């Protein structure tokens, strides 16, 4: 099982979600840690190579977690946020891209 590493404020952002959403995302991240794929996800190649977005919905809206699992040492959680529009905003993508670049500095 790979470890989870949170970049920037992604852990604090995830902790701000409701308990139900945190649990659903936690289960999906555990699947990824064991080498599986989440039940609802999409590739986010605009952020970086191997980046995926976990998608969770509840009565309060849509929640997203961007992560990358292509490195052998860990699953990196880049960004956790509540989605407010149909399309992921340019600012959200740019923030995830900056955090993705931090992984290269750590390797």
Secondary structure, DSSP 8 states (H G I E B T S, - for coil): --EEEE-TTHHHHHHTS-HHHHHHHHHHHHHHHTT---SSEEE-TTT-TTEEEEEEEETTEEEEEEEE--STTEEEEEEEEEE-SSS--HHHHHHHHHHHHHHHHH-
